[in-house]
Amino acid sequence: MTAVVAESRASGAAGLLVVDASGLCLAADGQLLEGAGGQLSTLAAAARRVHPDAPRPPVVALETDRAVCLVTSAGGITSALLKDK
């Protein structure tokens, strides 16, 4: 996981959060809080139910005037990447 965190920092991400299917934090960095893992995991699971037969997992974009948070889930792992605008 440290390589993933290092890569997100190198890409200029403001935050990264990776959780397992039960919302347990596997990696956290930057402005995304570990406590948000359960909600992000639930959000990604709900997005997957919209198109359960899609060949790729959906990506949910949560956008504000200052940042974009991209959330996706694959193989029981949910990841969220926060990028400043």
Summary of the structure (lengths in Angstrom):
residues: 85
radius of gyration: 12.3
end to end distance: 25.3
largest distance: 33.7
contacts: 237
relative contact order: 0.23
helix: 31%
strand: 38%
